[in-house]
Amino acid sequence: MNYALMAFRLKHQLSSLMFSARTAENLAQNFLTPKRFEIKDWEHRAEKQGQRFQLTPDISAIRWGAHHQVVEGDEGKKVESKQILLVHGWESRGTQLFGLIEGLVAKGYSVVAIDMPGHGHSKGDTSNAYLFSQTIALAQKILGHFHVIIGHSMGAGATSVAVGKGVSTDKMVLISGPSSIENVLRHFTQIVGLNNKTTDNFIAAISRLVGIPASDMDATQLLQRCDVPTLLIHDDGDREVPYGESKRLSKVIKNSQFLTTQGLGHRKILKSDVVIKTINDFVSAEKFG
C-alpha cells in the first residue's frame, strides 16, 4: 500500500472541496512546469555521436546521420535525402529516444531530435502539448519535409495534433501516446484525487494558460480524414497513458497498423528489440500494409 500516494490524494480531495478554484489554478501552473532530470551516462554517449545545433535561439536539437541535403537526381529532378523527426515525451529530452536511432541511421536516414521548450537543452520554464505541436511545425518550416515523424507519449500526442493541423509527413509512428489532451488532463485529475468541479476548473485553467481549449487537441477529431500511414505501438499494461488511448486512435486513422506489447510499460518500450525492429521495418518499407 502506497501511503504517500494516499496522503497526496487526500490532500487534494480536501482542497478540492474547500478551495476548488485555487486548487485548480495552482495545479494547472505546476502541471505546465516540467521538471528537468539529470542526464544519464548513455545519453552523454548519444550526444557525442550526434551533432547538436540550435533550431532557434531558444530551441536546441541534435542530428544523427548525414545532414539533410537537396541534390540533382535523374532527369534534373530534385531529390531530398530523407530525414526523420523524433519527438520526446513530457519531462524527457531528445537523447532519451537514442535507442531508436542506430537502425535508422544505418539505413541512411538523417535523424533529428528536438528538445521541446522547457526540456533538455532548450530554454523555458513552462511547456505544453500545443507548444510541442507548434515546435514540430516550426521544425518542418526550418528543416524541410520529414519522411517520418516518430513521437513517444506526449510527443506522440503532439505529433497527432501537428499533423491534424497541417504538418505533412509520409508516415507517423505513435508510441504510447494519448488520443486526446483532455483525456490526459482528466487522467491526471483522477490520479491526484480531484472532484468533478475542480477537474473542470483545472481543465479550464489549463486551456486559459495554454491559449487554446483542451478539447481542440483531440486527435480523433483532427485525424478523421488522415490517410498518413501510421504505426501505433502501446503496452497493454501502461500506467501513465492508458492502452485504450492508442486503440481509440486506431479506429480513426484508417491507414494504420497496431503493435501491442506486454510487460514493457511506458518507458522500457523504447528499448525493446521487437519495437525497434518493427519501427525500422515500417519506416523503410516501400509499401504500407
Secondary structure, DSSP 8 states (H G I E B T S, - for coil): --HHHHHHHHHHHHHHHH-HHHHHHHHHHHHTS-------HHHHHHHHHSEEEESSSS-EEEEESS---EEE-GGG-EEE--EEEEE--TT--GGGGGGGHHHHHHTT-EEEEE--TTSTTS--S---HHHHHHHHHHHHHHH--EEEEEEETHHHHHHHHHHHTT--EEEEEEES--SBHHHHHHHHHHHHT--HHHHHHHHHHHHHHHTS-GGGGBHHHHTTT--S-EEEEEETT-SSS-HHHHHHHHTT-SSEEEEEESS-TTTGGGG-HHHHHHHHHHHH-SS--
